[in-house]
Amino acid sequence: MKTQKSPYQPNMPEVTRRDLLTRCASGVLLFTSGSAFAERLHTKPGAFAEELTRTIAVEEGPFYPYHKLPLDTDNDLLIINDSITPAVGDVTHLSGRILDTKGEPIRNATVEIWQVDHNAVYLAERSAQVSGFDGNFQGFGRFLTGSKGEYCFRTIKPVPYRGRPAPHIHFKVSVKGRRVWTTQLFIKGHAGNLRDGVYNRISDAKSRESVSVDFMPSKDSNIGELDARFDIILGSDRLNT
């Protein structure tokens, strides 16, 4: 089991896979009650008979690590295998649910995320010729959703990089019988969003809202960790059989 305790950050508590799963489950309970959950899904309380607003699909981009997948592909991107040195960055607990347009959870969906490290380098870009990347950042993670459609990751708050002024996290969702679906999560209200070509190609305000997420101080942390909640609403884009 992966654990983390760094001599360079002595106030950071140990985190185990069980801790992450427990935190994920807590987040699901928090957002599955009454009007708070309905508001989060951009609909009215008790209106699950109506279709929920689908999350807009956004291009995959060129940096999925097809040829550089790490040996460790779990949902804790801050620690690689049994290392004791965590990645640098604003620790973020990223969670949500994968749902259909009726609000029903989609279980056994594979959720993958990838993003640049604190120094703005993707895992796919790392090589002997590239310097300055954070070798302690996993850069990529996977999670298989449970019965409530829940997923969770421990990662860092994304940062901008040359050519992309809007910090973002890439998502890929794979469900048996459906086309592979991709999007990008953006930080709500970030100054770089409106200067970002990908973000600006999302012209509809509701579509932008569907991929814009608040990064808020975690109430459960005394070391400045963040929480980000991103519920993904998928349509019925099934493969022809």
C-alpha positions in Angstrom: 0.0 0.0 0.0 1.3 3.4 -0.9 2.0 5.7 2.0 3.5 9.2 2.1 5.5 10.9 4.7 8.2 13.4 3.6 11.1 14.6 5.6 10.9 17.9 3.6 7.3 18.5 4.6 7.0 17.2 8.2 3.5 18.6 8.8 2.1 16.6 5.9 0.2 13.6 7.3 0.5 10.1 6.1 -2.0 9.3 3.3 -2.9 5.7 2.3 -5.1 4.4 -0.5 -7.7 3.6 2.2 -7.6 7.3 3.3 -8.2 8.4 -0.3 -11.1 6.0 -0.8 -12.7 7.1 2.5 -12.4 10.7 1.5 -13.9 9.9 -1.9 -16.9 8.2 -0.2 -17.4 11.2 2.1 -17.5 13.5 -0.9 -20.2 11.3 -2.6 -22.3 11.5 0.6 -21.9 15.2 0.8 -23.2 15.8 -2.7 -26.0 13.3 -3.0 -28.5 15.0 -0.7 -31.3 17.3 -1.8 -30.9 20.7 -3.3 -27.1 20.9 -3.0 -26.6 17.9 -5.3 -29.3 19.2 -7.7 -27.6 22.6 -7.8 -24.2 21.0 -8.5 -25.7 19.3 -11.5 -27.2 22.5 -12.9 -30.9 21.5 -12.4 -33.7 22.2 -10.0 -34.3 20.3 -6.8 -36.3 17.1 -7.4 -36.0 17.6 -11.2 -34.2 14.3 -12.1 -37.1 13.6 -14.6 -35.5 16.4 -16.7 -32.3 15.9 -18.5 -29.2 17.2 -16.8 -26.8 19.5 -18.6 -24.2 17.3 -20.3 -20.6 18.0 -19.7 -19.0 19.4 -22.8 -16.5 17.2 -24.6 -13.1 18.9 -25.1 -10.2 17.7 -27.3 -7.8 15.2 -25.8 -4.7 17.2 -26.8 -1.3 16.0 -27.7 0.1 15.0 -24.3 -1.7 11.8 -23.3 1.3 9.6 -22.2 0.7 6.8 -24.7 4.4 5.7 -24.7 5.3 6.9 -21.2 2.7 5.5 -18.9 4.2 5.3 -15.4 4.5 2.0 -13.6 2.3 3.5 -10.9 -1.0 4.6 -12.4 -3.2 4.8 -9.2 -5.2 7.8 -8.1 -2.5 9.4 -5.9 -0.4 11.5 -8.3 1.6 13.0 -5.5 3.5 9.9 -4.6 5.1 7.4 -6.9 5.1 3.8 -5.6 6.5 3.8 -2.1 8.5 7.0 -2.4 8.7 9.2 0.7 9.1 12.5 -1.3 5.9 14.0 -2.5 5.4 16.2 -5.7 5.6 19.9 -5.3 2.3 21.9 -5.7 -0.9 22.9 -4.1 -2.3 19.5 -2.8 -5.8 19.0 -4.3 -8.4 16.4 -3.6 -10.3 16.1 -6.9 -13.5 14.1 -6.8 -16.8 13.7 -8.5 -19.3 11.3 -10.0 -19.8 10.0 -13.6 -23.6 10.1 -14.3 -26.0 9.9 -17.2 -28.4 12.7 -18.2 -31.1 11.3 -15.8 -28.7 11.5 -12.9 -28.1 7.7 -12.7 -24.5 6.7 -11.7 -22.3 5.0 -14.3 -20.3 2.3 -12.5 -17.2 0.6 -13.8 -16.2 3.6 -15.8 -12.4 4.1 -16.1 -11.5 7.7 -15.4 -8.0 8.9 -16.4 -6.5 12.2 -15.7 -3.2 13.8 -16.8 -1.7 17.3 -16.3 1.6 19.2 -16.1 3.7 19.2 -12.9 4.4 22.3 -10.9 7.1 23.2 -13.4 4.7 23.0 -16.3 6.0 19.8 -17.8 3.8 16.8 -18.9 4.8 13.3 -18.3 4.8 12.7 -22.1 7.4 15.5 -22.5 10.0 14.1 -20.1 13.2 12.9 -21.6 17.0 13.1 -21.1 16.9 16.3 -23.1 14.2 17.9 -20.9 15.3 19.3 -17.5 13.4 20.9 -14.6 10.5 18.5 -14.4 9.3 17.2 -11.0 10.3 13.5 -11.0 8.1 13.0 -7.9 4.9 13.9 -9.7 3.1 10.9 -11.2 1.5 13.0 -13.9 -1.2 10.5 -14.7 -3.7 8.5 -12.8 -6.6 6.1 -13.2 -9.7 5.3 -11.1 -12.6 2.8 -11.7 -15.9 4.1 -10.6 -18.0 2.3 -7.9 -21.7 1.7 -7.6 -22.4 5.5 -7.1 -20.3 6.5 -10.1 -17.7 8.1 -7.8 -14.1 8.8 -8.5 -11.4 10.6 -6.6 -7.7 11.6 -7.1 -5.1 13.3 -5.0 -3.1 15.7 -7.3 -2.0 19.3 -7.5 -3.8 22.4 -8.6 -3.0 22.8 -12.3 -0.7 25.6 -13.5 -0.5 27.3 -16.9 2.2 26.7 -19.4 3.5 28.2 -22.6 0.8 28.3 -25.2 -2.0 27.4 -22.7 -2.6 30.3 -20.2 -5.6 28.5 -18.7 -4.6 25.9 -16.1 -6.4 22.6 -16.8 -6.5 18.9 -16.1 -7.3 16.4 -18.9 -9.9 13.8 -18.4 -10.6 10.6 -20.4 -13.6 8.4 -19.5 -14.0 4.9 -20.9 -17.2 2.9 -20.5 -17.9 -0.5 -22.1 -20.1 -0.1 -25.1 -19.6 3.7 -25.3 -17.1 5.8 -27.3 -14.1 7.0 -25.3 -14.9 10.5 -24.1 -12.5 13.3 -23.3 -12.7 16.8 -21.7 -10.6 19.3 -19.8 -11.3 20.7 -16.4 -10.6 24.5 -16.0 -10.3 26.6 -12.8 -13.4 28.7 -12.5 -12.7 32.4 -12.9 -9.0 32.1 -13.7 -7.6 35.1 -15.4 -5.9 33.0 -18.1 -9.1 31.3 -19.3 -10.2 34.0 -21.7 -6.7 34.1 -23.3 -6.7 30.3 -23.9 -7.5 29.0 -27.4 -9.1 25.8 -26.3 -11.3 27.5 -23.6 -12.4 30.1 -26.1 -13.6 27.5 -28.6 -16.2 26.6 -26.0 -18.6 29.4 -27.0 -21.7 28.5 -25.0 -21.8 29.8 -21.5 -23.5 26.6 -20.0 -20.9 24.5 -21.7 -18.1 26.5 -20.2 -19.7 26.3 -16.8 -19.9 22.5 -17.2 -16.1 22.3 -17.2 -15.2 25.2 -14.9 -14.5 24.1 -11.3 -13.9 25.9 -8.0 -10.7 25.0 -6.1 -11.6 25.7 -2.5 -9.7 25.4 0.8 -10.4 22.0 2.4 -12.3 22.1 5.7 -10.6 18.9 6.7 -7.0 20.2 6.3 -4.8 22.4 8.4 -2.0 22.5 5.9 -3.7 24.4 3.0 -5.0 21.5 0.9 -7.7 22.2 -1.6 -10.9 20.4 -2.7 -12.3 20.4 -6.2 -15.6 18.8 -7.2 -16.2 17.8 -10.9 -19.3 15.8 -11.7 -19.3 14.6 -15.3 -22.6 14.1 -17.1 -22.4 11.8 -20.1 -24.9 11.4 -22.9 -25.8 8.1 -24.6 -23.0 8.1 -27.1 -22.9 4.4 -27.6 -20.9 2.4 -30.1 -22.8 0.8 -33.0 -23.0 -3.0 -32.4 
